[in-house]
Amino acid sequence: MSNQFQFLFQPGQIGNMTLKNRVVMPPMERCYANEDGSVTQRYIDYLVERAKGGVSLIFVESTYVDPVGRGRRYQLGVYDDSLIPGLRRMAEAVQQQGAKIAIEIHHAGRETSATVTGRQLVAPSPVPCLPAGGEIPRELTLEEIHQIIDLYGEAARRVKEAGFNMVEIHGAHGYLVNQFLSSWSNQRKDEYGGPLENRMRFPLEVLAKVRANVGPEFPIDYRLSADEFLDGGLTLDETLIFAGELEKYGIDAIHVSAGIYESAEMITQPMDIPPACLEHLASEIKRVVSVPIIAVGRINDPILAEKVLERGSADFVSMGRALHIDPECLVKAQQGKMEDIRRCFACNQGCLDLMLMHRPSSCTLNPEAGREREMRIRPSPQRKKVFVIGGGPAGLEAARVCALRGHHVSLYEKSGQLGGQILIASKAPRRSEFEEIPRYLTHAINKLGIDVHLNREVSPAMVLDQMPDAVIVATGARPVIPRLPGNDSPGVCTAWEVLLGEKRIRTKAIVFGGGQTACEVADFLASQGVPVILAAPDKTIAPDLQGTARGSILFRELEAQNVDIRLETTIERIAEEAVTLQHNGRMETIGGVQNVVIALGRQPENALYESLLQQSDRMEVYGVGDCIEPRKSIDAIAEASKLARWI
């Protein structure tokens, strides 16, 4: 074992349950269940892969106790005895790999939609949740409150009968239990609302019922949003008091998280927010109770996890996305192979964004996540000579997988550095962690001994001269440049040139475009003190980021830095120190503008691919990534990874 870990791999205790180390995998919704909430083999395969990696305890996702409280279409359920056999198979499969397993029981309350539940939402008070769609829930009656408490108790009984090692009450993230505790969502005037003493009543009664149904020895954990990070919401001062009450009621551990849907960036933090961002909350809760504390919040690296434990901030650390991207990260840490670890960089493209669309979660840098059985890498029956042209994410992943399957791989990149467009994306404000993609993939292909040729632009003639068995073209994309009067002026440049530092701008600029890149380059310039007008052709900016935590942060930054956003606006003419804008047919000339930054998207760099396709009778020719269609990094890597598995 690497001697840099003095705490992480020490055994720990929660109630009467002994855990082999201090790392747990927190509950993460994945959309792997059947539509009735039952267990699938896909879900079991996913958990087994993480259990093999040495984590001590796996929390299964928020699992609904009542169909009225279902939050996702393919969420796991624990609302009926018929679900117990599938849950038992899940528990046994994980336990056979040496890990313990727990279920988090959950009711979404106001944070769902009738399109998911099929019924009107219910909550402590008729307070809508705008991020969830803004449907007004019906206020629960006293009789219904007591019925839901019983449902939690019955769900906990099923958890125990299915052979799980612990049950967790989901009292965080603005779901029903949290809704009762918070004055933001609880505006009742009866014994369940008003002062903190009354607002604590429902969660404590849920805990009491769960305890009654599982007995005194079965471990119970409570997941807590220690701070809702919202004016008028739950504060740390209140949750410190509440944590003490949880201990009095016999809780065995407290899992300290934060946020509700209105502050979603604090639930599943994007890379804009630093790692270990909630450690201070865990430390404060630990100060007032004696039960074990589990810390969570972008703990994405075993070394960071060790430091959290060393500082005494918590007794256990949750590593969710860290194990999602690399199930073997703990084994690699124990062996001292830190460079082999794929570190989560909180892009949230696969683990969160897909899930929010009710699609099975995946991972940008680990396409196997959630597809462990079908995506397992197997040796090729025939060793081939494979050329990969392009050293961006798609090319690097294709080269890696082909080499792992036994092919002889040569990689060609026309520039002097591997990474492709990720090298540009990582230059935007708060996006430097994107560099993990080329870091890991470059390390992997070097370790595999792949022939890498930098500063080599490949021609069709060169490929035909070498005659590989297969060629994978991953030449990426280039910026779209519109035909505009004056677009050849010295002050006109692309967003890529600005982000890469090839074009320095210090005076007033107009950014032309409304997508994510346009917003990011506007943020980049404004953060350097440059006055910026963002001329967006459409009715909204960055539609892919609307409703996401990343979008919320980026849009706040643009507003805070006084970026002048003009929707449904185009550039009609560029002149010396003046630009003419058009909005709804009206023209306006803006003076004093020396710089125009074009950020209107990308188009495929596909000339080589189209040329080589004409030779497909002589060799296998494939195109992957942006040279086929510009998309996100998760799409490019997944496409390349899948292709490389069957060449």
C-alpha positions as CSV (number, residue, x, y, z in Angstrom):
1,M,0.0,0.0,0.0
2,S,1.2,3.5,-0.8
3,N,2.5,5.1,2.5
4,Q,0.9,8.4,1.7
5,F,-2.5,7.0,2.9
6,Q,-2.6,6.8,6.7
7,F,-6.3,7.3,7.1
8,L,-8.2,6.4,3.9
9,F,-7.7,2.6,4.1
10,Q,-8.3,2.2,7.8
11,P,-11.4,0.3,8.9
12,G,-14.3,2.3,10.3
13,Q,-17.6,1.7,12.1
14,I,-21.2,2.9,11.6
15,G,-23.4,1.5,14.3
16,N,-22.6,-2.2,14.5
17,M,-21.4,-2.3,10.9
18,T,-17.6,-2.5,10.3
19,L,-16.4,-1.0,7.0
20,K,-13.0,-2.0,5.6
21,N,-12.0,1.5,4.7
22,R,-13.2,5.1,4.9
23,V,-14.5,5.5,1.4
24,V,-18.2,5.2,0.5
25,M,-20.0,5.7,-2.8
26,P,-22.9,8.0,-2.2
27,P,-26.3,7.6,-3.8
28,M,-26.4,8.8,-7.4
29,E,-29.5,8.5,-9.6
30,R,-28.6,6.7,-12.8
31,C,-31.9,5.9,-14.7
32,Y,-30.8,2.2,-14.8
33,A,-34.0,0.8,-13.3
34,N,-37.1,-0.5,-15.1
35,E,-40.0,1.9,-15.4
36,D,-41.8,0.2,-12.5
37,G,-38.8,0.8,-10.3
38,S,-37.5,-2.7,-10.3
39,V,-33.9,-3.8,-10.5
40,T,-32.2,-4.5,-13.8
41,Q,-29.1,-6.5,-14.6
42,R,-27.5,-3.4,-16.0
43,Y,-27.8,-1.8,-12.6
44,I,-26.3,-4.8,-10.8
45,D,-23.4,-4.9,-13.3
46,Y,-22.7,-1.3,-12.6
47,L,-22.6,-1.6,-8.8
48,V,-20.6,-4.9,-8.9
49,E,-17.9,-3.1,-10.9
50,R,-17.6,-0.4,-8.2
51,A,-17.6,-3.0,-5.5
52,K,-14.7,-4.9,-7.1
53,G,-12.7,-1.6,-6.9
54,G,-12.5,-1.8,-3.1
55,V,-15.0,0.8,-1.9
56,S,-16.3,-0.1,1.6
57,L,-20.0,0.8,1.2
58,I,-22.2,1.6,-1.8
59,F,-25.3,3.6,-1.3
60,V,-28.0,2.8,-3.9
61,E,-29.7,5.9,-5.4
62,S,-32.6,7.7,-3.9
63,T,-35.3,5.0,-4.0
64,Y,-38.9,6.0,-3.9
65,V,-41.2,4.9,-1.1
66,D,-44.3,5.8,-3.0
67,P,-45.0,6.2,-6.7
68,V,-46.4,9.7,-5.9
69,G,-42.9,10.6,-4.8
70,R,-41.1,9.2,-7.8
71,G,-38.6,11.8,-9.2
72,R,-37.4,10.1,-12.4
73,R,-39.0,7.8,-14.9
74,Y,-36.4,5.1,-14.5
75,Q,-35.7,5.6,-10.8
76,L,-35.3,2.6,-8.4
77,G,-38.3,1.8,-6.2
78,V,-38.9,0.3,-2.8
79,Y,-42.6,0.9,-2.5
80,D,-43.9,-2.7,-2.8
81,D,-42.9,-6.2,-1.5
82,S,-42.7,-7.4,-5.1
83,L,-39.5,-5.4,-5.5
84,I,-37.7,-7.3,-2.7
85,P,-36.4,-10.2,-4.8
86,G,-34.6,-7.9,-7.3
87,L,-33.2,-5.8,-4.5
88,R,-32.0,-9.0,-2.8
89,R,-30.1,-10.0,-6.0
90,M,-28.5,-6.5,-6.1
91,A,-27.4,-6.7,-2.4
92,E,-26.0,-10.2,-2.7
93,A,-24.1,-9.3,-5.9
94,V,-22.4,-6.3,-4.2
95,Q,-21.7,-8.2,-1.0
96,Q,-20.0,-11.0,-2.8
97,Q,-17.4,-8.5,-3.9
98,G,-16.6,-7.6,-0.3
99,A,-18.5,-4.3,-0.1
100,K,-21.4,-3.3,2.1
101,I,-24.6,-1.9,0.5
102,A,-27.2,0.6,1.7
103,I,-30.4,2.1,0.1
104,E,-31.4,5.7,0.4
105,I,-35.2,5.9,0.8
106,H,-36.8,8.9,-0.8
107,H,-40.0,10.9,-1.6
108,A,-39.6,13.8,-4.1
109,G,-42.5,15.9,-2.8
110,R,-42.6,19.1,-4.8
111,E,-39.3,18.3,-6.7
112,T,-40.8,16.2,-9.5
113,S,-43.5,16.5,-12.1
114,A,-47.0,15.0,-12.8
115,T,-45.6,13.8,-16.1
116,V,-43.4,11.4,-14.1
117,T,-45.7,10.5,-11.2
118,G,-49.0,10.6,-13.1
119,R,-50.6,12.4,-10.2
120,Q,-50.7,15.8,-8.6
121,L,-47.6,16.6,-6.6
122,V,-47.8,16.7,-2.8
123,A,-45.7,18.7,-0.3
124,P,-45.8,20.3,3.1
125,S,-47.1,23.5,1.5
126,P,-48.3,24.6,-2.0
127,V,-44.9,26.0,-2.9
128,P,-43.8,25.3,-6.5
129,C,-40.3,24.2,-7.4
130,L,-39.5,26.3,-10.5
131,P,-36.4,24.3,-11.5
132,A,-38.5,21.1,-11.5
133,G,-41.2,22.7,-13.7
134,G,-43.0,24.9,-11.3
135,E,-46.1,22.7,-10.7
136,I,-48.0,23.7,-7.6
137,P,-48.2,20.8,-5.2
138,R,-51.1,20.0,-3.0
139,E,-50.6,20.6,0.7
140,L,-50.6,17.3,2.6
141,T,-53.2,16.7,5.3
142,L,-52.3,15.5,8.7
143,E,-53.7,12.1,7.9
144,E,-51.6,11.9,4.7
145,I,-48.5,13.0,6.6
146,H,-48.9,10.0,9.0
147,Q,-49.5,7.7,6.0
148,I,-46.2,8.8,4.4
149,I,-44.4,8.3,7.6
150,D,-45.7,4.7,7.6
151,L,-44.5,4.3,3.9
152,Y,-41.0,5.3,5.0
153,G,-41.2,2.6,7.7
154,E,-42.4,0.0,5.3
155,A,-39.7,0.9,2.8
156,A,-37.0,0.5,5.5
157,R,-38.5,-2.9,6.4
158,R,-38.1,-4.0,2.8
159,V,-34.5,-2.7,2.7
160,K,-33.7,-5.0,5.7
161,E,-35.6,-8.0,4.3
162,A,-33.7,-7.6,1.0
163,G,-30.5,-8.1,2.9
164,F,-29.0,-4.6,2.7
165,N,-26.6,-3.6,5.4
166,M,-28.0,-0.1,6.1
167,V,-30.8,2.3,5.2
168,E,-30.4,6.0,4.6
169,I,-33.2,8.5,5.0
170,H,-32.9,11.1,2.2
171,G,-33.3,14.3,4.2
172,A,-31.3,16.5,1.7
173,H,-31.6,18.3,-1.7
174,G,-35.0,19.7,-1.1
175,Y,-37.0,16.4,-1.3
176,L,-40.0,15.8,1.0
177,V,-38.2,15.2,4.3
178,N,-36.0,18.3,3.6
179,Q,-39.1,20.2,2.6
180,F,-40.6,19.9,6.0
181,L,-37.4,21.0,7.7
182,S,-36.9,24.1,5.6
183,S,-38.8,27.3,6.0
184,W,-38.3,27.9,2.3
185,S,-40.7,25.1,1.4
186,N,-42.6,24.6,4.7
187,Q,-45.2,27.4,5.4
188,R,-47.6,25.3,7.4
189,K,-49.3,26.8,10.5
190,D,-49.9,23.5,12.3
191,E,-47.6,21.4,14.5
192,Y,-45.5,20.5,11.4
193,G,-44.7,24.1,10.5
194,G,-43.5,27.4,11.9
195,P,-40.6,27.3,14.3
196,L,-37.7,24.8,13.9
197,E,-39.0,22.6,16.7
198,N,-42.1,22.0,14.6
199,R,-40.3,21.7,11.3
200,M,-38.1,19.0,12.7
201,R,-41.2,16.9,13.7
202,F,-41.7,15.1,10.3
203,P,-38.1,14.0,9.8
204,L,-37.8,12.9,13.4
205,E,-41.0,10.9,13.2
206,V,-39.8,9.3,10.0
207,L,-36.6,8.3,11.7
208,A,-38.6,7.0,14.7
209,K,-40.8,4.9,12.4
210,V,-37.8,3.6,10.4
211,R,-36.1,2.6,13.7
212,A,-39.2,0.8,14.9
213,N,-39.4,-1.2,11.7
214,V,-35.8,-2.3,11.4
215,G,-35.0,-2.7,15.1
216,P,-32.3,-1.3,17.4
217,E,-29.3,-3.0,15.7
218,F,-29.8,-2.2,12.0
219,P,-27.8,0.9,11.0
220,I,-29.6,4.0,9.9
221,D,-28.0,7.0,8.2
222,Y,-29.5,10.4,7.5
223,R,-28.5,12.5,4.5
224,L,-28.7,16.2,5.3
225,S,-28.5,19.4,3.4
226,A,-26.6,21.3,6.0
227,D,-27.1,24.6,4.1
228,E,-29.5,25.3,1.3
229,F,-27.4,28.2,0.1
230,L,-30.6,30.2,-0.5
231,D,-32.0,33.4,1.1
232,G,-34.8,32.2,3.3
233,G,-33.7,28.6,3.2
234,L,-32.2,26.2,5.7
235,T,-29.0,27.4,7.3
236,L,-26.1,25.8,9.1
237,D,-27.2,27.3,12.4
238,E,-30.5,25.3,12.1
239,T,-29.0,22.1,10.9
240,L,-26.5,22.1,13.8
241,I,-29.5,22.0,16.2
242,F,-31.2,19.4,14.1
243,A,-28.1,17.2,13.9
244,G,-28.1,17.0,17.7
245,E,-31.8,15.9,17.6
246,L,-31.0,13.2,15.1
247,E,-28.4,11.8,17.5
248,K,-30.9,11.8,20.3
249,Y,-33.3,9.8,18.2
250,G,-30.6,7.2,17.6
251,I,-29.2,8.0,14.1
252,D,-26.0,6.0,13.4
253,A,-24.4,8.4,10.9
254,I,-25.0,11.7,9.2
255,H,-24.2,12.2,5.5
256,V,-23.5,15.9,5.1
257,S,-24.5,17.4,1.7
258,A,-26.0,20.7,0.7
259,G,-28.4,22.6,-1.6
260,I,-31.9,22.1,-3.1
261,Y,-33.1,22.4,-6.7
262,E,-33.1,26.2,-6.4
263,S,-29.4,26.0,-5.6
264,A,-28.7,22.9,-7.6
265,E,-25.0,23.8,-8.3
266,M,-24.4,22.9,-4.6
267,I,-25.9,19.4,-5.0
268,T,-23.9,18.1,-7.9
269,Q,-21.2,20.7,-8.3
270,P,-19.8,21.6,-11.7
271,M,-16.1,22.2,-12.2
272,D,-16.8,26.0,-11.6
273,I,-16.9,25.0,-7.9
274,P,-13.7,23.9,-6.2
275,P,-13.2,20.3,-4.9
276,A,-14.1,19.4,-1.3
277,C,-16.4,22.5,-1.4
278,L,-18.7,21.1,1.4
279,E,-16.0,19.9,3.7
280,H,-16.5,22.8,6.1
281,L,-20.2,21.8,6.6
282,A,-19.2,18.3,7.5
283,S,-16.6,19.6,9.9
284,E,-19.2,21.9,11.6
285,I,-21.7,19.1,12.0
286,K,-19.0,16.7,13.3
287,R,-18.3,19.3,16.0
288,V,-21.7,19.0,17.6
289,V,-22.4,15.2,17.4
290,S,-20.5,12.0,18.3
291,V,-21.9,9.8,15.5
292,P,-19.8,9.2,12.4
293,I,-19.9,12.0,9.7
294,I,-19.7,11.3,6.0
295,A,-18.3,14.2,3.9
296,V,-19.3,14.8,0.3
297,G,-18.8,17.4,-2.4
298,R,-16.4,17.0,-5.3
299,I,-14.0,14.7,-3.4
300,N,-12.6,13.5,-6.7
301,D,-9.2,12.1,-5.8
302,P,-7.9,9.7,-3.1
303,I,-5.2,12.2,-2.1
304,L,-7.9,14.8,-1.4
305,A,-10.0,12.3,0.4
306,E,-7.0,11.5,2.6
307,K,-6.6,15.2,3.5
308,V,-10.2,15.5,4.5
309,L,-9.8,12.7,6.9
310,E,-6.4,13.9,8.1
311,R,-7.9,17.3,8.9
312,G,-10.6,15.6,11.0
313,S,-13.4,17.1,9.0
314,A,-15.2,13.7,8.7
315,D,-15.0,10.0,9.6
316,F,-15.8,8.8,6.0
317,V,-15.6,10.4,2.6
318,S,-18.1,10.0,-0.2
319,M,-16.6,9.6,-3.7
320,G,-19.4,9.4,-6.1
321,R,-18.4,10.7,-9.5
322,A,-14.8,9.7,-8.7
323,L,-15.9,6.0,-8.7
324,H,-18.3,6.6,-11.5
325,I,-15.5,7.6,-13.8
326,D,-12.9,5.2,-12.4
327,P,-14.2,2.2,-10.4
328,E,-10.6,1.1,-9.7
329,C,-9.3,4.4,-8.4
330,L,-8.9,3.1,-4.8
331,V,-6.9,0.0,-6.0
332,K,-4.7,2.3,-8.1
333,A,-4.2,4.5,-5.1
334,Q,-3.2,1.6,-2.9
335,Q,-0.7,0.5,-5.5
336,G,0.8,4.0,-5.9
337,K,-0.4,4.3,-9.5
338,M,-1.8,7.7,-9.2
339,E,-1.2,8.7,-12.8
340,D,-3.4,5.8,-13.9
341,I,-6.5,7.2,-12.2
342,R,-9.1,8.9,-14.3
343,R,-10.1,11.9,-12.2
344,C,-13.6,13.3,-12.3
345,F,-13.5,16.9,-13.7
346,A,-17.2,17.6,-12.9
347,C,-18.3,18.2,-16.5
348,N,-21.6,16.6,-15.5
349,Q,-22.3,15.7,-19.1
350,G,-22.9,12.0,-18.6
351,C,-23.7,11.5,-14.9
352,L,-26.1,14.4,-14.4
353,D,-27.3,16.0,-17.7
354,L,-28.4,12.6,-19.2
355,M,-30.1,11.6,-16.0
356,L,-32.0,14.9,-15.9
357,M,-33.3,14.0,-19.4
358,H,-34.5,10.5,-18.0
359,R,-31.7,8.8,-20.0
360,P,-29.3,6.3,-18.6
361,S,-26.2,8.0,-17.1
362,S,-22.8,7.6,-18.6
363,C,-19.4,9.3,-18.3
364,T,-17.4,11.5,-20.6
365,L,-14.1,9.8,-19.9
366,N,-15.5,6.3,-19.1
367,P,-18.0,5.2,-21.8
368,E,-18.2,1.8,-20.0
369,A,-20.1,3.4,-17.1
370,G,-23.5,1.8,-17.1
371,R,-22.5,-0.5,-20.0
372,E,-20.1,-2.7,-18.2
373,R,-21.2,-5.9,-19.9
374,E,-21.6,-4.7,-23.5
375,M,-18.5,-2.4,-23.5
376,R,-16.0,-4.7,-21.9
377,I,-12.8,-4.6,-24.0
378,R,-12.0,-8.0,-25.6
379,P,-9.0,-8.9,-27.7
380,S,-9.5,-8.7,-31.4
381,P,-9.5,-12.0,-33.3
382,Q,-7.2,-10.4,-35.9
383,R,-4.3,-8.0,-35.2
384,K,-4.6,-5.0,-37.6
385,K,-2.4,-2.1,-38.6
386,V,-4.6,0.9,-37.6
387,F,-3.9,4.6,-38.3
388,V,-5.7,7.2,-36.2
389,I,-5.6,10.6,-37.7
390,G,-6.2,13.4,-35.1
391,G,-5.1,13.7,-31.5
392,G,-8.3,15.1,-30.0
393,P,-10.5,13.2,-27.5
394,A,-12.0,11.0,-30.2
395,G,-8.7,10.1,-31.7
396,L,-7.0,9.4,-28.4
397,E,-9.8,7.2,-27.2
398,A,-10.0,5.3,-30.4
399,A,-6.2,4.7,-30.3
400,R,-6.3,3.6,-26.7
401,V,-9.0,1.0,-27.2
402,C,-7.6,-0.3,-30.4
403,A,-4.3,-0.9,-28.7
404,L,-5.9,-2.6,-25.7
405,R,-7.5,-5.0,-28.2
406,G,-4.1,-5.9,-29.6
407,H,-4.0,-3.8,-32.8
408,H,-0.8,-2.0,-33.9
409,V,-1.8,1.6,-33.7
410,S,-0.1,4.8,-35.1
411,L,-1.5,8.2,-34.1
412,Y,-1.0,11.3,-36.2
413,E,-1.6,14.8,-35.0
414,K,-0.9,17.9,-37.2
415,S,-0.1,20.2,-34.2
416,G,2.6,19.8,-31.6
417,Q,0.3,18.8,-28.8
418,L,-2.4,16.2,-28.1
419,G,-5.8,17.2,-26.9
420,G,-7.6,18.9,-29.8
421,Q,-10.4,21.3,-29.0
422,I,-10.3,20.3,-25.3
423,L,-7.1,22.5,-25.1
424,I,-9.3,25.4,-26.1
425,A,-12.3,24.6,-23.9
426,S,-9.9,24.4,-20.9
427,K,-8.9,28.0,-21.3
428,A,-12.3,29.4,-20.5
429,P,-12.9,30.7,-17.0
430,R,-13.2,27.9,-14.4
431,R,-12.8,25.2,-17.0
432,S,-9.2,24.2,-16.6
433,E,-10.1,20.8,-15.2
434,F,-11.1,19.8,-18.7
435,E,-7.3,19.2,-19.1
436,E,-7.9,15.8,-17.4
437,I,-9.2,14.4,-20.7
438,P,-5.9,14.8,-22.6
439,R,-3.8,14.1,-19.5
440,Y,-5.4,10.7,-18.9
441,L,-5.7,9.7,-22.5
442,T,-2.1,10.8,-23.3
443,H,-0.8,8.9,-20.3
444,A,-2.8,5.8,-21.4
445,I,-1.6,5.7,-25.0
446,N,2.1,6.4,-23.9
447,K,1.8,3.5,-21.5
448,L,0.5,1.3,-24.2
449,G,3.4,2.1,-26.5
450,I,1.4,3.6,-29.3
451,D,3.4,5.3,-32.1
452,V,2.6,9.0,-31.8
453,H,3.6,11.4,-34.5
454,L,3.2,15.1,-33.7
455,N,3.4,17.9,-36.2
456,R,2.4,15.5,-39.0
457,E,-0.4,16.5,-41.3
458,V,-1.6,13.5,-43.1
459,S,-2.5,13.4,-46.8
460,P,-4.5,10.8,-48.7
461,A,-1.3,9.9,-50.6
462,M,0.6,9.2,-47.4
463,V,-2.2,6.9,-46.1
464,L,-2.3,5.0,-49.4
465,D,1.5,4.7,-49.4
466,Q,1.4,3.1,-45.9
467,M,-1.7,1.1,-46.6
468,P,-3.0,0.4,-43.1
469,D,-5.8,-2.2,-42.6
470,A,-8.0,0.5,-41.0
471,V,-7.9,4.2,-40.7
472,I,-9.9,6.2,-38.2
473,V,-10.2,9.9,-39.1
474,A,-10.8,12.1,-36.1
475,T,-9.8,15.5,-37.5
476,G,-12.3,17.5,-35.5
477,A,-13.9,20.7,-36.6
478,R,-13.1,24.3,-37.4
479,P,-14.9,27.6,-36.5
480,V,-17.8,28.8,-38.7
481,I,-16.8,32.1,-40.3
482,P,-19.8,34.0,-41.8
483,R,-19.6,36.1,-44.9
484,L,-19.9,39.6,-43.6
485,P,-18.8,43.0,-45.1
486,G,-15.6,43.7,-43.2
487,N,-14.9,40.3,-41.7
488,D,-11.4,40.4,-43.0
489,S,-10.6,43.4,-40.9
490,P,-7.5,43.1,-38.6
491,G,-9.8,43.3,-35.5
492,V,-11.9,40.3,-36.4
493,C,-10.9,37.0,-34.9
494,T,-12.4,33.7,-33.6
495,A,-13.2,32.7,-30.1
496,W,-10.6,30.0,-30.3
497,E,-7.9,32.5,-31.0
498,V,-8.9,34.6,-28.0
499,L,-9.1,31.6,-25.6
500,L,-5.7,30.3,-26.8
501,G,-4.1,33.7,-26.3
502,E,-3.3,34.1,-30.0
503,K,-5.3,37.3,-30.1
504,R,-5.0,39.8,-27.2
505,I,-8.0,42.1,-26.7
506,R,-7.9,45.0,-24.3
507,T,-10.5,47.4,-25.7
508,K,-14.3,47.2,-26.3
509,A,-15.3,44.0,-28.1
510,I,-18.4,42.5,-29.7
511,V,-18.8,38.7,-29.4
512,F,-21.0,37.4,-32.2
513,G,-22.7,34.2,-31.2
514,G,-25.0,32.8,-28.6
515,G,-23.8,29.3,-27.8
516,Q,-21.8,28.1,-24.9
517,T,-18.4,29.1,-26.5
518,A,-19.7,32.6,-27.2
519,C,-20.8,33.0,-23.6
520,E,-17.5,31.6,-22.3
521,V,-15.4,33.9,-24.4
522,A,-17.5,36.9,-23.3
523,D,-16.9,35.8,-19.7
524,F,-13.2,35.4,-20.4
525,L,-12.9,38.9,-21.9
526,A,-15.1,40.6,-19.2
527,S,-13.1,39.0,-16.5
528,Q,-10.1,40.8,-17.9
529,G,-11.9,44.1,-17.8
530,V,-12.9,44.3,-21.4
531,P,-16.3,45.9,-22.1
532,V,-18.3,43.2,-24.0
533,I,-21.4,43.2,-26.1
534,L,-22.7,39.7,-26.8
535,A,-24.7,39.7,-30.0
536,A,-26.7,36.5,-29.9
537,P,-28.7,35.6,-33.1
538,D,-31.3,33.5,-31.3
539,K,-34.0,34.1,-28.6
540,T,-31.8,32.7,-25.8
541,I,-28.2,32.1,-25.1
542,A,-26.5,28.8,-24.5
543,P,-29.6,26.7,-24.8
544,D,-27.7,23.5,-23.9
545,L,-26.9,25.1,-20.5
546,Q,-30.4,26.4,-19.7
547,G,-31.5,24.8,-16.5
548,T,-28.1,23.4,-15.6
549,A,-25.8,24.2,-12.7
550,R,-23.0,25.2,-15.1
551,G,-25.4,27.5,-16.9
552,S,-26.6,29.2,-13.7
553,I,-23.1,30.0,-12.7
554,L,-22.0,31.2,-16.2
555,F,-25.1,33.4,-16.6
556,R,-24.6,35.0,-13.2
557,E,-21.0,35.8,-14.1
558,L,-22.1,37.4,-17.3
559,E,-24.6,39.5,-15.4
560,A,-22.2,40.4,-12.6
561,Q,-19.6,41.5,-15.2
562,N,-22.1,43.7,-17.0
563,V,-21.9,41.9,-20.3
564,D,-24.4,43.6,-22.6
565,I,-26.4,40.7,-24.0
566,R,-28.5,41.4,-27.1
567,L,-30.8,38.6,-28.2
568,E,-32.0,38.1,-31.7
569,T,-29.2,40.4,-32.9
570,T,-26.9,39.9,-35.8
571,I,-23.9,41.7,-37.2
572,E,-24.5,43.3,-40.6
573,R,-21.3,45.2,-41.3
574,I,-17.9,45.6,-39.7
575,A,-16.0,48.9,-40.3
576,E,-13.0,50.6,-38.8
577,E,-13.9,51.0,-35.1
578,A,-17.6,50.6,-35.8
579,V,-20.0,47.6,-36.1
580,T,-23.6,47.7,-37.4
581,L,-26.0,45.5,-35.5
582,Q,-29.5,44.4,-36.6
583,H,-32.3,43.6,-34.3
584,N,-35.8,42.9,-35.6
585,G,-35.0,44.8,-38.7
586,R,-33.6,47.9,-36.9
587,M,-30.0,48.9,-37.5
588,E,-27.7,50.3,-34.9
589,T,-24.1,51.3,-35.4
590,I,-21.9,50.9,-32.3
591,G,-18.8,53.1,-32.3
592,G,-15.5,52.6,-30.6
593,V,-15.4,48.8,-31.3
594,Q,-12.0,47.7,-32.5
595,N,-12.5,43.9,-32.0
596,V,-15.1,41.5,-33.2
597,V,-14.9,37.9,-31.9
598,I,-16.7,35.3,-34.1
599,A,-18.3,32.4,-32.0
600,L,-21.0,31.0,-34.3
601,G,-20.2,27.3,-33.8
602,R,-18.2,24.7,-35.6
603,Q,-18.2,22.8,-38.9
604,P,-16.7,19.4,-39.6
605,E,-13.0,19.3,-40.7
606,N,-13.8,16.4,-43.1
607,A,-11.8,16.8,-46.3
608,L,-9.4,14.0,-45.5
609,Y,-12.3,11.7,-44.5
610,E,-14.2,12.4,-47.6
611,S,-11.1,11.7,-49.7
612,L,-10.3,8.4,-48.0
613,L,-13.8,7.2,-48.3
614,Q,-13.2,6.8,-52.0
615,Q,-10.5,4.2,-51.1
616,S,-12.8,2.2,-48.8
617,D,-12.5,-0.8,-51.2
618,R,-8.8,-1.0,-50.3
619,M,-8.9,-0.3,-46.5
620,E,-11.4,0.2,-43.7
621,V,-12.2,3.9,-43.4
622,Y,-14.0,5.3,-40.4
623,G,-14.8,8.8,-39.2
624,V,-15.5,9.7,-35.6
625,G,-16.2,12.8,-33.5
626,D,-16.6,16.3,-34.8
627,C,-15.3,15.5,-38.3
628,I,-18.6,13.8,-38.8
629,E,-20.8,16.2,-36.7
630,P,-19.6,18.7,-34.1
631,R,-20.9,17.6,-30.7
632,K,-19.8,17.4,-27.1
633,S,-16.7,15.6,-25.8
634,I,-18.9,12.9,-24.3
635,D,-20.4,12.1,-27.7
636,A,-17.0,12.1,-29.5
637,I,-15.3,9.8,-27.0
638,A,-18.3,7.4,-26.7
639,E,-18.5,7.1,-30.5
640,A,-14.8,6.5,-30.8
641,S,-14.8,4.0,-28.0
642,K,-17.6,2.0,-29.5
643,L,-16.1,2.0,-32.9
644,A,-12.7,0.8,-31.6
645,R,-14.3,-2.2,-29.9
646,W,-15.3,-3.9,-33.1
647,I,-12.6,-3.0,-35.6
